[in-house]
């Protein structure tokens, strides 16, 4: 069933033969190496970092990358990358230190190439728009700070 607002449709599971041909031990090794590059090196922030580039960096091919991402992470490469981008965007949108950044700034910082793909992906993963998410979480922060102020205590600040 498509979501009309952002024209998102559910993906149908496909059984690609090559997924079964990759050795499980190799899959486990590639899974760890993919996580190191994408997550620890924060390559998800690079809007031009493709499955082909990842395969080159790992000395393998895109079919292996696709197989590992599909089997070990239960998603496709684009959704895999976008999940990390959305997670970071959610942190930024709920942190008052980034309140002066607009959606385009945040979108670019986390690796999206345009605002529309950011909004569509965010809505797909979170179920609300980035703006609605920010308003909800920043208002919760200010409400919590007000309650603490009434009690005579200062709110804790995030130390990152």
N, C-alpha and C positions, 0 to 999 in steps of 0.2 A: 504494500500500500504506500504510494508516494506521499511525502509531506509537501504540500503545495507551496508553502512559504519559501522554501529554499530548493525545491525541486530535487529532493533526495529520495532515492528509491532503495529498498532493501536489496542486498546482494544475495544472489542465489549461490549455494554451495556447488562447486564443480569438483569432479574427481579427476585430477590431472595425473596421468600415469607417472610422470617424472618425479612426483612427490614420493612415490613408493620406491623409486630407484636409488635415492640418496641414502647412503649408509647411516644408520642411526647415530653412530659414534661421531661421524663427520658432522651430522646435523647438530649434535650437542656442542661440538667444538666451534662450529660456525655461529651458533646461537650466542655463545659467550663473546666471541670476537665482534659480532654485530652489536651487541649491547655495549661493549667497550667503546666502539667507534661512535655509535649513534648517541648513546646516553652520556657516557663519561667524557667523551671529547666534544659533546654537544653539537655534533654535525647536523642534528635536526634543525638547528638555527640557520643553516645554509640553505637558502631556497633553491639553489642549483645542485644540491647533493642528491643525485639520482641513484637508483638501484645499480645502474651501470657503473657509476663512480665507486660505489661501495664494493661491487664485485671486483673492480680493478684493485682497490686498496687491499682486498682480502686475497687476491690472486686466484679468483674463481670466476664463475660466470653468473649471469643474471638468473638463469633457470635455478641454480642452486640457492641463490639468495631468495628468490620467490618461493621455492619449496620450503626452506627453513622458516621464513616469515609466516607462511601459511600453516605449516604443521606445528611449529613450536609456539607461535604467538597467536594463532587462530585468526589471522587477519591478512590483508594485503599490504604491500609495501607503503603505499600512500597513507592508509589509515594508521599503520604502525608509526610512521613519522609524525603524522598529525596529532596523535595521542600525546606524544611528548611536548609538542608545541602547545597544545591546549592546556596540559597540566601546568606548564610554565606561565601561560597567559592567565590562568585562574589564580595563581599565586600573585602575579603582578596586579591583577584587577582587584584583589582583596587586600592589598597592601597600600596604606595611605602614602607611602613614600613615592608611589607611582601615580598618584591621583592627578597630577598635572599632565600626564601623557594622554594623548587622544588614542582612539582605537587604531588608527593607521600606524601610529608609533609602536604600539604594543604588537600589532600584527607583524610589522616589519622586524621588530626585535626578536620575536620567537620563530621567524623563518617563513612566514607566508608571503607570497609574491603580490597579493592584493587583498583589499579589505573584504571583497565578496567571498573569496574562498575561506578567509578567516571566519567570517560570520556563519557561513554554511557549515563548516567543520565544527565550530564551537556549538552551534545549535544541535548538530548531530550527536555530539558526545555529552553535552550538558543538559540539553532540552530547553534552554532559554538563550536569549541573545547575550553577547558579552556586556553590553550596556546594562541590561537588566541584572546580570550577575554582579557587576560592579556596584550598582545602586543598592542592591540587597546586602552585599557584604560590607560595604563602607558604612551603610546606615547601622548595621549591627555593631560595628566597631565603635561608632560614635555613641550609640545607645549604651554600650557596655562602659565606655569611658564616663558618660554622664552618671550612671549608677554608682560607679566607684567614687566619683567626685562628691556625690551626695553623702557617701559614707566617710569622706575625708581621706580616701586613698588615691594614689596615682596609678593610672593604668600601666601595665607592663608594656615595654616596647620590644619589638622583635629585634633580635641581635643576629644579623646575617652578614 
